[in-house]
C-alpha cells in the first residue's frame, strides 16, 4: 500500500510539474490586487490612499520578482528586464510626464540600446515590463492625488490599473504556453 501511494504521489508531482504553467510571478494574486485597487479607485473610495499606494508597491514587488526569474531563463531579454528592475524604485519618484516619456514611450531603454518598439506586444518580457510600469504610474498618480485632490489623477490611476490587468492576463496566456 505504501509503495502504491508513493508511486501515485510521484506520478502526480511529475504530471503537475510537466503540465501546469510555471509562471515567473504569482499572476492570480497580481490580478486580484490590481482589480481590487482599480475598483476602489473607480468607486471614488480613495479614502485609504496609503493602502492603495501600498497595493501599487506590492504589484511592483510581484512584477520585479517575475521579471528577475524570467530574465534568468531568457538571456535575450535579460538586459531590458534588469534595467527595468534596477529602476523600479526610482520610477515611483518621477512625474507622470517623465514616467510617460521614460518608460511608457521607452526612452530610457532606447538610450540604453533597447528599442521596445521592436518587441511584439505579445512578448512575455513586455508583459513583465508593463506589470512594473503601470503600477508605478498608478503609484505616482495616487501620490500626487494625495496632495492635490485632483480627480483626474484618480482616473489616471484607474486607467493604469485596468491596462495592467489586460497586460498581465495576456502575460498569463503567453508565459503559460512557454512554460508547459
Buried (B, 14 or more C-beta within 10 A) or exposed (E): EEEEEEEEEEEEEEEEEEEEEEBBBEBEEBBEBBBEBBEBBBEEEBEEBEEBBBBBBBBBBBBBBBBBBBBEEBEEBBBBBEBBBEBBEEBBEBEBEBBBBBBBEBBBBEEEEBEBEEBEEEBBBBBBBBBBBBBBBBBBBBBBBBEEEEEEBBBBBBBBBBBBBEBBBBBBEBBBEBBE
